[in-house]
Amino acid sequence: MVKATRIIGTKKSTECRYYISSLAMNAKRFAHAVRSHWSVENTLHWTLDMTFREDDSRMREGYSAENFAMMRRLALSLMKRDKNSKRSLKRRRRICHLDDAYLAQLLFSSDDAIDSRLPG
């Protein structure tokens, strides 16, 4: 169990979070494991939700949710390859939709060959 206290302005809130693990570990290692879990949540899942609105997806039948989640992660990886772009991932996604040349560059170019000088 972790007892977490947050203070925002003058408001203080406390909550208990429960974790299950078969590993014997000290408090420092446990805290690292918990923070690592939230690091994944904040970097991958949050990014997928902001870029693709993944939380709003209503796919429930068969394997559609898993298949589209895999495709979203692939698309996210391809868009992150464009290291020279100052555009947001959401903007890059839109440009891929509108500009076949940029989409082709992301799909078929090596990391250093992506030209971020395309319009948009």
N, C-alpha and C positions, 0 to 999 in steps of 0.2 A: 504494500500500500504506500502511496505517496500522498502526502497532504500538501497541496499547493495553495499558496496565498498570492493573490494579485491585488495590487493597489493602483487604481487609475484615478488620478486627481485626489479627491477626498473619499472615494468609495473603495472599500476593502471587501474582497470576496475570497472565500476559502472553499476548496472542494477536495474530495478524496478520489484518487484514481487507483484502480486495482490492476495489477499485472500478474500474470501466471508464467512461471518459468521453472524448469527443472534444474537450472544451473545454480550452483552455490557461488555467490559472489558478495563482495563487500559493497558498501554504500556508494563508493566512488565509481566502481565498475557498473553498478546498477544504474546510477544517474547517467553515465555515458551511454548505456544501451537505450535508455528512455529518450535522451536527447537525439541520438542517432535515428531512432524511429521517427521522431517529429521532423528531423531534417529531411527525410524522404518525403514525408507528407507535405512539407512546405516547398520543396524544390520541384518535385515531380507532379504530385496530385494537384496542387494549387495551380501550377503552370498549365496543366491539361485543362483544368476547369476554366481558367481565365482565357486561354487561347481557343479552346474548342467547346466551351460550355458543357463539359462532360457530365456535370451533376444534373443538368437538365435533360439528359438523354432518357428516352422512354423505351429503349429497346429491352425487351424482356423475353422474347421467344427464342428458343433453341440456343444456338451459340452466337447469335448476332452481337450481344453485348461484349463478349470476349473478343470476337473478331474485330469489331470496330475499335475496341480499346487498344488492340495490338496495332491497328492501322494508325491510330492517333499517335501512339508512341513512336512509330516509325516516321510519321510526318514531322513530329516534334524534333526528332534526332536530325532529320535532313535540314530543317530550317535552322537549327542551332549550328550547323556546319558553316553557315555564312557568317564568319567571324568579323568581316569588314563592315557589316551593315549596322547602322545605328537605329534601324527600324525595330519596332516592337515585334514580338512573335505573332501577335494578332494581325499586325499590318502585313508581315511577310506572308501569312496565310492568305490574306485577301489578295495580295499581289500575285501569288501562285494561281489563284482562281482567275485573275484577269489577264495575266501575261504568260503565255505559253513558253516564251523564251526563258524567263526567270525560272519557271517550273522545271524546264528541261535542264537548266544549269544545276539546280538543286538535286535533281534525280541522277544526272549522269556525269557530273564534274567531280574532280578531286577537290579536297578542302580548299586548296590554295588557288583553284581556278574559278571560283565563284566571283562574278563581277557584280559588285554592289552598286555600280553606277547606273543601273537600270532605273527608268523613271518610276516615281511613286514614293 
